Amino acid sequence: MANKTLDITREHCPMTFVKTKIELAKLQAGDTLEVLLSEGEPLENVPRNAVEQGYNVVKVEHVEGTTHRVVIRK
């Protein structure tokens, strides 16, 4: 279970990762952030940018419609 959930399904790049990074900064090491986002650019960029920033992408899964869930561990 994630420590925090962030819904950015209505956001567009680059704000998707900016908001994700802000929420990750608030977490303690080892905590997880569940990010709900739309397919396309956000789904491609958020996990990739998280890994590039040194975070661990635990899971990427389809939720429904165009919505996906990405779980990131700090």
Buried (B, 14 or more C-beta within 10 A) or exposed (E): EBBEBBEBBEBEBEEBBEBBBEBBEEBEEEBBBBBBBBEEEBBEBBBEBBEEEEBEBEEBEEEEEEBBBBBBBB
